[in-house]
Amino acid sequence: MVKLVSSRTARLYAPGGYRELLEGINGFIYVLGAVLILAGLIFQLPSHENSKLGLILALTGSILILLVNLHDLYAHLAGVDFKLELLKVDPQYILVEIAVPVVTALGSFLVFLGLLFLLLTAKGRYSHHTRNSLAVHGLRMLIAGPALWLLASIHNIFQLYERASLGVQAYERGVTVCFVIASTLLLCGGVIGLPYWPKTVERRLQSNATWFAILGAALLVLGGIVNLMRISTLQRLEREGPGHGGEFLRGGAQESLNRMRGESGEPFLEGSAKHREDVEGGEGRSLYKDVVAGSPERLY
């Protein structure tokens, strides 16, 4: 399961002084979800008998990652004050910052349903025919979900930045490469895990499918850890001042957003007391406005 990896400044994970904290928590919850999925897959190995516990762990991890991607979507919509018309001149924002969490969340939901079907099958409360039907549908969803993750991973890896820090971009590339390989391994594991192979090789293929999935989940954990390092570096650079860390909106969208926000230049969800005091004290000048007024060529 992948997630959005973006170096845009237009992101708002929480209003007030909690946006950096919530962005870090977002990345940590992703790592936790990936670890739960990895643990759940390990329990599916033939040497472990408690496969039901493994399904519960993986199901919990899929829920966490689904929530993380919905939070990513919210953060990047809130970062532009939910004004999607501004993004017509910056199609990369729509194709990456908006599309990636949508596609990934959809894939995570399919995986959640697939794991749920397999868990219902493991409980043995249904007839043999119903259990077989649930298992087949569950396995198909475990193919469709990773296929959507792979699509989102490809969107992630083809991001192009003009201003973002090279160090942040290096971390970003490391995360996206892990996600692409992980999505491919999970997709392959889902395909070879289908019960349509000859009986002579079916058991061996199912064991291989589990190992493919375990390796994919391990890469997701690694990618999540590198993503935490990316978040920390990006936030540190942005605290140094405008133009040091992330990428602004392109094609004039940043100036338009700044004008719509008025004199404060802050997102309309920003409402902390500290921010109001800064504005009253004349310190509420936007980082965006500083860049636009000081060096407008940086936006292109």
N, C-alpha and C positions, 0 to 999 in steps of 0.2 A: 504494500500500500504506500503510495507516494503522497506528496503534498506540494503545495506551491513553494517555489524558491525564487524570491524576487528581491531586487535591490532598489526598488522604487521608494522615493520619499513620500509619495502619496499613499500612506497606509496609516490606519488609526485602529489599533487593536483594543484601545480603551480610551475614554476621555480623561482629561486631567493629567495628573502626574503618574498615572498607572499604565500608560501605553507601553513603555519599555518593559515594565514588569510583566504585563499580560502577554507581550510578544515572546518574552523568554519562557513564560509558563506554557504558551502554545507549543513552542518547540520541545519543551520537556515532556509534555503530555504525548506528543507524537512518539518520542523515544520510548516512553512507557508502553504505549499501545503496540509498538513494534516488538518490544521485548515480550509482551504477553502473547503475541502471535507466534513468536519464535518458540517460546516455552510450550505453547499449545501444540505446535507441529512436532516438537521433540516427543511429546507424549503419544503421537501417532505411530512412532516406530514400533516394529514388532516386539522389541524387547520390553516395551511398556504395556501393561495391561489396562491402565486407567485411561483409555482413549476418550471417554466421556468428559473427564476433567479437562483434557486437552482442548476439546471442542468448546467448553465453557470459557477457558482462558482466551482462545482465539476469537471467540464471539465478543468478549469484553474488549479485547484490543481493537477489533474492527469498529466497535461503537465509538471508542475514544478517537480513532483516526477520522471517522466520519465527522465528529464534532469539531476536530481541529480544522478540517477543510472547510466546513461551514463558517468557522471563525475567520479563516483566511479570506473567504469571499466577503464576509461582512466588513473586514478591515479595509479591503481595497475599494469597496463601494463607499464606505464612510470616508475614505481618504480623498475622494472627489466629490463629497457631499451628495452622493447618489445621483449626480448629474451625468448620466451616460452620454448625453448629447455632446459633451465636451470631448469625448474620446473618439469622435469620428475622424479627427486629424491625427490620432495616435493609435492606429489599429493594433500595435503590439500590446497595448494595455488590455484591450478587449480579448485578444487571442491568448494572452498569458495570464495576466493578473485576474481576469474575470473567468475566462473559459477553463483554465486548469483546475481551480477548485471545484467548479461545477461538474466537470467530467470526472474528476477524482472522487468527489462525493457520491456521484451516481455509481461508479465502480465499487466504492466501499459499501454502498447499500446493497448492491447485488451480492457481494461477498458475504455480507451479514446474513442475507436471506439464505444463501447457499449453506453456510455453516449452521444456521438455524434448522434447515431441513435435515441436514445430517445428524444434528443433535436429536431431533424428533425421531429419526430412524433408529438411533442408538437406544432410545428408551424402550422400544419394543411394544408400544401400546397399540400398534396398528396391525392390520393383516399383512401377510407376506407380500401381496400385490401392492398394497399402499406403501409399504416400506421401500420396496424396489422403485416405485414411481418417485417417491420423495428423494431417494438417493440419487437417481438419475438427474432429476431437475436440479438438485443441489450441486452436483458435479458440473452441470452445464453452467450454472451461475458462477461457479468458481473458475470457469474459463472466460466468461463474458466480463467479469469484474477486472481481472488482470489485463485483459485486452484494452479496456478503457484506461487503466493505469499506464499501460505502455504508451497509449496515445498522448496522455497528459505528460508523461515523462519526455516524450519527443518535443512537445511544445515547450517544456521547461528548458531543454538543452539548447534550443535555437534562439534564445534571447540574445539580443544585441544591444549593448550599452555604449554610449558616447562619453559619459562623464563619470560613471561609477568607479570607485577605487579598484585598482587592479588586484589588490589583495582580497577584497570582497568578492570580486569576480572569480578569482582562483578557487576560493572556498565554494562558491556557487557551482562552478564546473565540477568540482569533486563530488558535491552532493548529487547533481543531476546524473553524472555517470553511474554512480551507485544505484540510483533509482531506475535508470534505463535497464541496466543488467539485471537488477532484482525483479523488475516487472517481466522481463523476458523469461527468467528462470521460473517464476510463478506461473506464467502462461504455459510454458512447456510442461511443468508439473501437472497442471490441470488437464492438459490434452492427453498425456500418457497415462493419467489416472482414470480415464474413462473405462467402463467395463465392456468395451467392444473388441478387445484384443483376443487372439486365440488363447485358449485355456493353458496352453503349454508355456506361455510367456507372461500371462496376466499377473501372477503373483510377483514376479521379478519386476515387472514394469510398475506395479503399484508401490513397491519398495523404493524404486528409483524416483517415482513421482514425489514421494515424501521427502527424499533427500534433496531433490530440486527445490522444493518449497522451503526446506530448512535453510539452504544456502541463500535463497532469495530473501528470506526474512532476516538472516544475519546481515546481508548487505543493506537492508532497510534500517537496521539498528545502527550500522556504521554511518550511513548517510545522515541519519537523524543526529548523531553526535557531531559530525562535521557541520551540520546545519546550526547547531547551538553555537559553535565557534564562529560561524559566519554572522549570526545575529549579534553576538557580543562585539565583534569587530566593527560591524556596520553601525551599531548604536554608539560605540566609542568615537568613531570618526564623525558622526553627525553631531555629537556634542561639541566637537571642536569648531563648528560653525558651518554655514551654508556652503555647499559646493565641495565638501570634503568626502562625503560618503556615497549617497545614493544618486539615482537618476531622476530628474524632473520630467514632467509631462512634456511632450514635444509638439511641434507644429503650431505653437501659439496657445495650446490648451492650458498651459500653466498660467500665462498672463490672464486668460479669460477667467479661470477659476479664482485667481487672486482678486480680480475686479469684482466678481460676484460676492466674495467674502467681505468686501468693504475695507474699512481702514484697519481692522484688527488682523485681517488676513488669516484667521484661524478657522479650522473646521467648525461647522455649526453645531457639532456634538460636543465641542470643547466647552466645558462649563464649570471648571473647578474654581474655587475661591482664589487660589493663587493666580490663576490666569486673569481673573477680573481685576485683582489688585495691580498686576503688571500693566494692564491696559490703562487703568486709571492713572498709573504713575508714568505713563508714556513709554513703557517698556514692551508694549504688546506688538511691536512691529514684526511682521512675519519674516521668517527666513526666506520664504519665496519672494517676498517683496524686496528684501535686501538684494537678492540675486538679480531680480528683474531690473531694479533701479541701478545697481552697481555695475553689473556685467551681463547685459542681456544676451550677449553672444553665447553664453554658456548653455542657453536653452536649446541650441540648435546643433 
